[in-house]
Amino acid sequence: MPWKFPSRSGHRQEPVSPAPGAEGEALARGAAPSVFLARQAVVDAAERVLGYSLLVRPTASQPPTPPRDGAEELALLVDVLNRFGVEQSLTDKLGFLKLSSGCLASELMDLLPRERFVIEISAPPAEAALLARLKELRARGLRFACPCPDDEKALLELATTADLVIYDLGRQSLSEIARLDGLVKPQNVQRLVRNVRGRADFEACRSIGCEFYQGELLARPETLAMRRLDPSRARVIEIFNLVVNRADIAEVENAFKHDVALCYSLLCYVNSAGIGLPYKVASIRDAVMVLGYDFLWRWLSLLIFAGVDLTAAQRLLLNTAVIRGRLAELLGQFRLSSRDGNQLFITGMFSLLDSLLGQPLPQVVGRLHLPEAVTAALTTGSGPYAPYLELALAFERDDVVTAMRLCEAIGVEMNEASRAHLAAIEWAGMLAR
């Protein structure tokens, strides 16, 4: 549901009018402006997701041009959140929004839900009026973050202007962060480390005691040590192969009957409230017929991961895989068939099998008798499904230029792709509950 900013009196108000400019003119003409909304996870020391950094950009031009001033920048953000929805964008997590200091003067800052957002600014404003405004907003409960300054005097005054300081491994060494943290820690501000690229970096920063972490490691953790597939998962893969290749229903039924727990899981699923049948299904044959092969292989693809002893980081990885699968499927609806949509879902879902199961991707894919187009997209990045998977990856990387190129290649408007991305995030969130 679109998010409407509450007014100061507590009543609902209409979405904020856009700022002037190309995007505002598009709205005035009744056309939906094109936007790019990326979301990157922010986790704690136990690798549990605490929030998401939301990156919002207009994409009416190539390459994207930034908003002209703070008012236009904030108006774009407000419009995007009004259209996409905070709950859809963040689920129940915290939102980290990167804004310029020029946004502080806008009255829209007063209407941001204080409990949902941390506002990132590039530096404390130099102007006395904006600095006073920042302190006023903090007094009202809005939290602010800013990069760790190099100047020691500014560092010692950090707690007067920020609730959270950001270290960046892209421009600071681990030893430099440790030195700076000796000055920051006594000021009772939280610390976020950005651009965490490997396990060694994460462990080193965790030893410092920072509260938040963000980076490539958390989007794709390092592959686990090689291990064999357990028998129950091997059985699921065996049935998955039968279903995906449209084996005779009697053969599928017989394969299920070799695993009592799997039969029980299937019957519980098909008789659940979510399926909504007016009668109870009591046999495996009937369950397979009710679900159909296309829906059944989707259920089995999720079941391949069931029972895996996942770390918090791997649960984030599984969530990423589900988002990729759902996004690829939704994007395929614009030009491809429903059968292609199912195969696109599997392409996205299985794109992280190597990290989740601790085996090289070609080896895992070799066990799965997947359609040729799915295998090509996963192993060589080629074929008709590859652009859809690449587009999902572009959203993860905040790669606007690549996303725009891929949208054009598959015949999808950027705005529609952004909506599909948010819908995929929401769907994955519902599965995780």
DRENKE-411770 format. One record per residue: y negated, x, z of N, C-alpha, C in turn. Coordinates in steps of 0.1 Angstrom, whole numbers, plus 5000, padded with zeros to 4 digits. Each point is the difference from the previous one (the first is absolute). Example, Ala and Ser with C-alpha at 12.3 -4.5 7.8 and 13.67 -1.06 7.14 Angstrom:
# DRENKE-411770
505751325078498849915000498850095000498949964993498950095000498949925008
# end
This chain:
# DRENKE-411770
501250095000498849915000498850095000499049974991498850085000499350005014499450125003499350025012498649964999499549915008498549975001499550075012498850074999499450055011499549895010500350015013499449905009498550035001499249895001498650015003499850035014498750045004499750035014500249885009499849884994500149885009501549965002500950074993501449975002500549914989499149944991500549914989500450094988500849944991500450074988498850004990499950114993499050004990500650034986499349984990500550024987500150164997500850044991500150144997498650064997499850125003498750074998499850014985498849984996499650014986500150154996500450034988500150144996498750064998499950135001498850084997499750004985498850024997499750014985500850124994500049994987500750114993501149944991500850084993501049964991501049905007500550045012501049915006499349875004498850015006499349875004499749914988499750064989499749924988501349944995501150075001501349944996500349885008499750015013500349885009499149894997498750034997499049894997500449934987500750074991500549934988501349935002500550015012501349935003501250084998499850134996501250084998500350085012501350025002500450085012499850144997499350085009499850144997501350085002500150114993501250085001499850105012501050015008500050085012501350085001499950115007501250085003500150015016501049955005500250005015501350075003499950125006501150085004500250005015501250025005500350005014500950115004499550085010500850125004500249995015501350025004500449985014499350115009499749955012499650095011501049985012500650115005501049995010499750075012500849985011499850075012501050125001500050065011500950125002501549974999500349875002501449964998500349954986499050014991500149964986500149854999499549935010499949854998498749974994500049904991498849964993499049935009498850055002499049945008498949934992499850054987499049944992500150054986499049964992500050044986498550034996499950114992498750034995499949924987498949914999499849924988498950074991500450024988499150074991499649904989498849964999499549904991499150064990500249974987499250064989499849894989498850004995499849924987500650074989500549934990500650074989499549934987498849974999499449944988499850104989499950135004499750104991501150115001500050094990500950115000499350134999500150095009500649985013499249915009500549965012499349905008498750065005499049925000498750055006499849945014499550095009499949955014498849905001500149925011498849915002498750085002498949944996498750075000499550025014500349915009499450025014500949945010499750015013500849955010500249855000499049924996500149864999501049964990499950064988500949974989501450045004500250115006501350055004500649905010499349965010500649915010500249864994499149964991500249874993501350004992500350114993501350014993501249995009499950075011501149995010500249865005498949935004500149875005500649904989499650024988500549914989501550034999500450125000501550034999500849945011499550025012500749955012500049855000498949944995500049854999501049954990500250074989500949964990501550035004500250125005501450045003500549965014499150005009500449965014500350125009499550005012500350115009501450005004500649885003501450005005500950054989499749964987500850054989499950154998498850055002499850144998500550095012499949955012500350085012501249955008500549884997501049945009499449995014500750065010499550005014499450145004499750084990499650145003498550025000499650125004498650035000499550044986498849974997499550054987498950115001500250104992499050115000499349994987498749975001499149984988499050124999500050064988499150114998498749954994498950015007498749954995498950115002498949994992498950095002499149965011499250095005499149975011499049894996499849994987499049904995500549855003501349985003500549875003499649955014499650105008499749965014498949905001499050014991498849915001500449854996501149984993500349874995500449915012499649874999500449905010501549974999500650034989501449984999500850085010499550115004500750085010500249925013499149915003500249925012501149904999500449974988501049904998501450054998500250135000501350064999500849975013501349954999500849985012500250135007499450025012499950125007501450065004501049915003501350045004500950054989499549984987500950034989499750124992498750065003499650114991499550125008500250114994499350135003499250044988498750025001499150034989499950154999500450064988499850144998498750034993499250085005498850054994500050154998499450044990500150154996499450095011499049955007499350085010499149905008499750045012499049925007498650004993499449884998498750004992498950085007499250064991498950085005498849925004499949884993498849925002500149935014498950005008500049955013500449855001499549934990500349855000501549974997500650084991501449984997500950055012499650115007500750055011500049895012498849945002499949905010500849884996500149974987500849884996501550035002500450124998501450045002500449985015499150055008500349995015500049855004499149924994500049865003501349934996500550044988501349944996501250045008499950135005501150055009499949935013498849975005499949935013500649864999500049944987500649874998501550004998500650125000501450014999500650054987499150034990500550054987500250155001501250044995500350145002499750084987499650135002499650084989500850145001500250054988500750134999499150084990500050145002499450094991500750135000499950074988500650134999499550105011500950095004499650105010499050094995498850005006498950094995500350155003499550084991500250155002499050055010498849945001499050045010500449975014500050105008500549995014499149905008498750004998499249915007500349864997500149974987500449874995501349965006500950095001501449985005499949955014499250075008499849965014499349875003499349954989499349875001500849894994501350034996500849914992500249875007500350005013500349885007498949905001498850054997498849905001499949924987500750044989499949934988501449954994501150055005501349964994501049985011501049914996501149975009501250084996500050054987501150074995499550114991500650125001499750124991501150024990499750044988501050024990500050154996501250065002500350134995500649984986499950114992500549994986500750134996501349994999500850124996499750044986499349924992499750044987498850105000499350015011498950105000499950085013500949975010500050075012501550055003500050125005501450065003500449945014501350015003500549965012499450075012499750134998499450085011498649955002499349974990498649955001500049865007500949924996500149875007500350015015500950095003500350035014498850055008499250094993498850055007499049895002499749924990499149895001500449905010501349975001500549905009499850045014499950135003499750045013498649955005499149984990498649955003500049845000500849954991500049854998500849935011501150055004500949935010499349965013499250085006499349965012499049884999499749974987499049904998500649865000501249995002500749875001499949914987500150074989500049934987501450024994500549904992501350024993499950084988501150064996500050094988501049964990499650004987500949974989500150134991501250034996500250114991500349954986499350044990500249954986500650114992500749964989500650094991501250085006500849935008501250065006501050004989500450124995500850014988501550045003500350045011501350055003500449985015501350015002500549985014499450115009499950124996499450115008498649975004499249954991498649965003500049895010500949904998500049885009500350055014501150085002500450055013498950085007499350084992498950095005498949915006499649904992498949915004500549915012501249975000500549915011500050085013500250134999500050095012498650015006499049984991498650005005499749875008500749894996499949885007499149894994499850014986499249904993500649875001499249894998500549875001500449934987499450054989500249944987500350104989500949974990500350094990500149924987499650074989500149944986500250114990500849974990500350104990501249984992500350094990501149984991501450005007500150075011501250005008500449865004499049925003500349865004500349914989499650034988500349924988501450034995500450135002501350044995500550115009500749975011500550105009501050094993500150125005500950104994501449945001500850034989501349954999500950055011500849915005500950035012501150104995500750065010501150084997501149924993500750064991501149934992501049935010500449884997501049945008500849904991501249975004500949914993499649865003500249914990499849865002501149955009499649915010501149955008500749894993501249975004500949904993499449864997499249955010499549874999498950004989499250114999499050004989500650034987501150075000500850024987500549874995500449915009500549874996498949914994498850015006498949934995499650044986500150144998499750054987501049964990501349995004501049964991499849854995499649925010499749864996498849994992499050085003498750004993500350034985500950104998500450044986500649884993500949935007500749894994499049894995499049975010499049904997499150034989499550125000499050054991500650004985501350025000500750004987500749874997499649895007500549874997501549995000500750065010501449995001500549855002501249974998500549875002499849965015499749875002499749965014501250025009501249994995501250025008500150145005499550104991500150145004498950035011498849944998499050015011500449955013500649884999500549935012501150095007500950054993501050095006499550125006498950064994499450125006499449975013499349885001499449965013501149995011501249954996501049965010500650135007499750114994500550135006499150045012498949935003499150045010499549875008500649975011499849885008498549995004499450115004498650005004499149974989500350054988499249974988500149854996501249945001500249864997499249925010500050045013499249935010498550004997499550124996498650024997499649914988500950004990499649924988500049855003500949955008500149865004498849965009499750095009498849985009498749994991499950094990498850004992499949884991501149964994499949884991499849875007500450005013499849885008498850005009499150104998498850025008499049904996499049985009498949904997499250054988499950134997499250054989500649954987501349994999500649954987499849854999500149935011499649865000501049904993501350035001501049914994500249885008500349894994500249875008501449995006500950104997501350005005500450155004501250015007500450135004501050064990499950124997500950074990501050075009501349984997501150055008500950104993499850034987500850104993499250104993500550124998499350114993499849964986500949934993499949964987498749914998500049905009498849915000498750075003500050095009498850085003499550084988501050064993499650084988499449904989500649894999499649904990498649945003499849985013498749945004498950114998500250125004499050104999499850044985501050014992500050054987499950165000500450064989500250144999498650075002499049954994498750075001499550005014500149895007499550005014500950085009501350004997501050075008499850155000499750054988499950154999498750055007499049915001498850035008500450015015500749905004500450005015500950125003500950044991500950125002499150125000499050014991499250125000499350035013499649895007499350015013501150045010501249954998501150025010500550145000499850074989500450144999499350085011498849965004499350085010500349945014500649895001500349945013500950095008499750015013500850085009499750155000499250044990499650145000499150035013500450115007499250035012498750074995499049924997498850054995499050045011499350114997498950045009498849904996499050015008498849924998499450044986500050134996499550044987500949944989501350005002500849944990499949854998499749935011499749864999498849984992499050085002498850004991500450024986500950104998500450034986500749884994500949935008500749884995499049894996499049995009498949904997499350034987499850134997499450054988500849964988501450025002500949974989500049864996499949915011500049864997498749964993498950065004498749974994500150044985500550124997500250044986500849904992501149965006500949914993499349874997499449945010499449874998498850014990499250115002498850024991500550014985501050084998500550024986500549874995500749925008500549874996498849904996499050005009498949914997499250044987499950134998499350054988500749974988501450005001500849974988499949854996499649915009499949864997498949984989499150094998498949984990500650014986501050084998500550024986501550004998500750015011501550024998500749875006501350004998500849895004500450005015500549895005500450005014501150105003500950024990501150105002499450145001499050034992499350135001499350015014499549895005499350005013501050045011501249955000501050045009500350154999500150054988500350144998498850095004498849954998498950075005499950015015500549895007500050005014501050115005501150014994501050115003499550134997499250024989499450134997499150055011499149915005499250045011500750025013500949915003500850015013500850135000500650044989500850125001499350134997498750004998499350124997499950095011500349965012500050095012501350015007501149974992501450015006500350145005499550104993500350145004499550035014498849965003499550035014500649915010500349874996500649915010501550025003500750054990501550025002500350155002499150094998500250145002500950064989499949954988500750054988499150014988500250104992499250014988500049874991498949964995499949884993501049984988500250114992501049984989501449985005500350065012501349985006500249855004499049955007500149865005500049904989499150034990499949914988501450004993500650125000501350014993501149915005499949965013500949915006499749864997498849974996499649864997500049984984500849914996500149984986498849914995498950065000498749934997499849994985499249904996499649994986499350134996500250034987499550124994498550025003499249894998498650015002499650035014500749955010499850035014500350155003501150054995500450135002499050104994499649974988499050084993498750015008499549895005498850005008500150095012501249995007500250075013500250154998500850034990500450144999499150094991499549944989499250084991498649944998499649905007498749944998499749954986501049954993499949964986500549854999499849954988500549864997498949895003500449884998499049895001499649975014500850035010499649975014499250115007499950124994499450115006498549985002499249944991498649975003499749915012500949915002499949915012500250075013501050095000500250085012498850105002499550064989498950105001498849935005499849874996498849935004500049985015501249965006500249995014499750135007500450114995499750135006498550034999499349964989498650024999499249935011500449885003499449935011500250075014501250065002500350075012499150135001499750064989499350135000498549984999499549874998498649984998499550064987500949994990499750064987499449904991498749975000499449894992500250024985499750124996500050034985501449984994501050055007501449984995500449855001499649935010500349865002499349924988498850034997499349934989500750024987500550134998500750034987501349934999500749995011501349935000499949854999498949955006499849854999499749974985499350084993499749984986501350014992500950105004501250024992500949885002500149945011500949885002499449874999498750004996499349874997499649925012499650075011499749925013498650045004499149915003498750025005500150075014499150105003500050075012499949905012499249904999499849915011501349935003500849964989501249935002501050105007500050134996500950095006499750025014498750005004499650025014500549885008499949884994500549885007501550005002500750054990501450025001500450105010499250105001500350115011499849945014499049925002499849945013501149905003500449924990501149905001501350075004500250124994501250085003500050055014498850055005499950045013500349895010499449884997500349895009501449965000500750004989501449964999500950105008499750134998500750105008499849995015498849965004499749985014500849885006500249904992500849885004501450045002500550084991501450055001500250085013499050085004500150095011500049935013499549885000499849935013501449955006
# end
